[in-house]
Amino acid sequence: MKIYHLSTECYPVAKVGGLADVVGALPKYQNKIKDIDAKVVMPWYNKHYVQEHDFEIVFDGFIHQADRLLQVLILKEKKITLGFELYLVKIPGLLDRDNPYGYQDESFQFLAFQQGILHWMTAMKIRPDVLHCHDYHTGLVPFMIDNCPEFGFLKGVKTIATIHNGEYQGIMSWSMVNYLPAFEHHKWGLLDWNGNINPLACMIKCATAFSTVSEGYLEELFVSFRGLESLVRDEFSKAYGIINGIDNEVWNPETDSMLDFNYSIKDVHSIKAKNKAQLCKEYNLDPKLPLFAFIGRFAIEKGADLLPDVVWRSIKQSYGRLNIIVLGSGNTYLEEKLKELDTVYSNFALDIGYKEHLSHQIYASADFLLMPSRVEPCGLNQMYAMRYGTVPVVSYTGGLKDTVKDVSTGGSGINFTYPGVQDVIHAITRALGLYQQEQTMKDLIISNMKFDFAWEKSAQKYLTLYKM
């Protein structure tokens, strides 16, 4: 079975969020299953990974976007270093940039990305068994292969769509229709939602089946989906919730090369303390105090707007009996507010940016991980935290409620219902009480590190979905 994963992100080539971790791990674990050949196709980026590895051009062609003729290059990595074949789509002027997102012409980018893939496959007579489309950036692929005569060779190929974050839908005005390949015009309704072209809605309508990255998130979409609630209810017969896994070959405290000190369940308490001491020394924090961490984008859906109030109020109310470290970026206003607090409180440390190695070090050092998310389709951070012996403190939403039960019911972390400052402060207070119960805390850490979030189970569930 030949499976092509289509995505704008893939770790370690280019990462913005959890999408990259999923696409960088799922095909690798699928390839461990007999008779499965999973590959990844993504845009070309001016990134270290691309510069440091060898690629060869396996296709050179052209596509039309309205009156524009665009060159399409397909580059294949010469060695299979990630556990799967990796293909990069390079289109000069559109897909040859430093980062996946943030450009004003991103609608043109993603249209060209999708059209380029299908043009390459059609020209080279590559007919996959499954095209696995990840998020709205590839949402028009199921429509194009069945309704654009140019791609008639691919008509009928099974398409599986995965919604990693339904907050982003790629909505475009109908003026963009001129930049799509020619299609059967009586099928325009498949593209439309509320008077606009909506790639995510189109993906749900046209894909053979679609999945979300947790069962809890699927349930939420039926009632809260930024205007697509009725659509997902109409299409519920082909909807599936499959929780993400984590790559235990990357996220393993015993072998993680990014850590100062490696450890296992047997020596977690003594060695994790050494990592904590090293991190606290670097950021001038007191290693004797409980350490809370936030890692992620400074986005509203992540609850990052709560951080400034949470930091100063928790330090004040605890009389300075805790440390907080924040790693992230994405909102300049929040960055400035947190920088101000960093100059005031010695109990608070801030590092702006995306730093993979530092995130690993924080998971291996912190006592608690804060996730005050308003929206969390799956969440991987809580799984990484548990794997590294850090207790998650999370809002009860999406994939978080699937993976973290409250300690009061024998669970693995601390839940709070409403993502607001007061609820987060209350959860931190509970965590401080838990921290004082030394043996209970030790038992919880050991129990959490035994949780199996490996990709093997989820990979098998996707295989079942492919075969349906």
Secondary structure, 3 states (H helix, E strand, C coil): CEEEEECCCECCCECCCHHHHHHHHHHHHHCCCCCCEEEEEEECECCHHHHHCCEEEEEEEEEEECCEEEEEEEEEECCCCCCCEEEEEEECCCECECCCCCCCCHHHHHHHHHHHHHHHHHHCCCCCCEEEEECHHHCCHHHHHHHCHHHHHHCCCEEEEEECCCCCCCCECHHHHHHCCCCCHHHHHHCEECCEECHHHHHHHHCCEEEECCHHHHHHHCCCCCCCHHHHHHCHHHEEECCCCECCCCCCCCCCCCCCCCCCCCCHHHHHHHHHHHHHHHCCCCCCCCEEEEEEECCHHHCHHHHHHHHHHHHHHCCCCCEEEEEEECCHHHHHHHHHHHHHCCCEEEEECCCHHHHHHHHCCCCEEEECCCCCCCCCHHHHHHHCCCEEEEECCHHHHHHCCEHHHCCCEEEECCCCHHHHHHHHHHHHHHHHCHHHHHHHHHHHHCCCCEHHHHHHHHHHHHHC
